[in-house]
Amino acid sequence: MIPEIEKKPLSEIKKFQEEKLKEVLAYLKDKSKFYKRMFSENNININDIKTIEDLSKIPVTSKDDLQNFSDDFLCVDKSQIVDFVTTSGTLGEPVTFAMTENDIERLAYNEYISFSCANTTSSDIYQLMVTLDKRFMAGMAYFLGLRKLGAGIIRMGPGLQKLQFDSIQRFSPTGIIGVPSFLPKLIEFAEQNNINYKNTSLKKAVCIGEPIRNPDFSLNTLGKKITEKWDLKLYSTYASTEMGTAFTECEAGMGGHHHPEMIIVEFLDDENNPVTEGEAGEVTITTIGVEGMPLLRFKTGDICHYHTEKCSCGRTSMRLGPVIGRKQHMLKFKGTTLFPPAIYDVLNKINFIENYIIEVSTNSLGTDDILIKAGCSHTDKYSEKTIKDTFRSMMRVAPEIEFYKPSQISKWQLQDGDRKPRMFFDKRN
């Protein structure tokens, strides 16, 4: 199912969103303490904001604003809140989001049209390899969207390879939803236990939380590692608690599709000016139709490219490229600018590394140091040299390496309260 607005010319999509923007601004001025204060302090007359370009007259909203003034973003009485969720907290303390009944329905509709992008129908059965507890919005969103589609659902949660295969063999799911770095672990478990994983009912995987593609849409190392062993159709998806919206790939695999009725998206540079198509910019969003905690010009911290040519699937709406990195995670290492996903891509190429974490700290010169803690069952005297040579060949620079048992790395990746594996630890001053 493709919403009609996603097949309209970009000029019509823009006019549609500008009408929605008027409603968003009026709602925020009436209901939001935070934005009411922002409009007053900056002498902003919302009637002057008529186009998407006029948004530049309004200051951006940051994660710090959400941290410091969380309660002021709430636009409804607490008696209307039916669900509380929190962000993952990877860039600081988690932020609480309060959702109304209408917000829950909006979330279900978003995933309904997003899963439709990924060729999901009522005939599908999906195995959810994500948590539905721990205040995690995404797990609930996937469940609600699949229900709305009429698809079958197996609520498995993360990890537990043996039980995952028991469910696959017992219920014959056609798709899985999970963190893509878990799939090589499933493959390894199957190979060690003589499970014919290539001959199961599974045909596709909706991959969350980690990139599986390069900026040119080719599969990155992780994506290749999966598909070279297992003939699964991979669909990438990008979302966040703050957006309450997902950008999911269609069968073409050429970026996540924008849903214009759900969200307005800008791509901004360091001075908060719009970048042109072909330039990387920070994804900055204005939510449409959110009742509890709507956001205006919220900077997500994620750096992406955008694409506006029509997709082969028939959708004309903008497409979002893979996340290059998070602005707060940008590293300057020995004169080279790096983002963690580029480091992950190198590590995923090295077969004897089973898992890893990256620690970044500030050295005595005030610059960034990178330490890779690699989980390896077997190493030899050449292992460190192999890793450093691979880094130098791909990135010109090599970080420090320490070796640990994979079980220890797993403990560091999933500490108390974590909802998904954490591979980047920023300890800079």
Secondary structure as UniProt FT lines:
FT   HELIX           4..7
FT   HELIX           10..31
FT   HELIX           33..41
FT   TURN            42..43
FT   HELIX           46..48
FT   HELIX           53..57
FT   HELIX           63..68
FT   HELIX           70..73
FT   HELIX           78..80
FT   STRAND          81..86
FT   TURN            90..91
FT   STRAND          96..100
FT   HELIX           101..117
FT   TURN            118..119
FT   TURN            122..123
FT   STRAND          125..128
FT   TURN            134..135
FT   HELIX           137..149
FT   STRAND          152..155
FT   HELIX           161..171
FT   STRAND          175..178
FT   TURN            180..181
FT   HELIX           182..192
FT   TURN            193..194
FT   HELIX           197..199
FT   STRAND          204..207
FT   TURN            215..216
FT   HELIX           221..227
FT   TURN            228..229
FT   STRAND          233..240
FT   TURN            241..244
FT   STRAND          245..248
FT   TURN            251..252
FT   STRAND          256..257
FT   TURN            260..262
FT   STRAND          263..268
FT   TURN            270..271
FT   TURN            277..278
FT   STRAND          281..287
FT   STRAND          298..304
FT   STRAND          306..307
FT   TURN            312..313
FT   STRAND          319..320
FT   STRAND          325..326
FT   HELIX           327..329
FT   STRAND          331..333
FT   TURN            334..335
FT   STRAND          336..338
FT   HELIX           340..347
FT   TURN            348..349
FT   TURN            351..352
FT   STRAND          355..362
FT   TURN            364..365
FT   STRAND          368..375
FT   TURN            381..382
FT   HELIX           383..395
FT   STRAND          400..404
FT   HELIX           406..413
FT   TURN            416..417
FT   STRAND          424..427
//
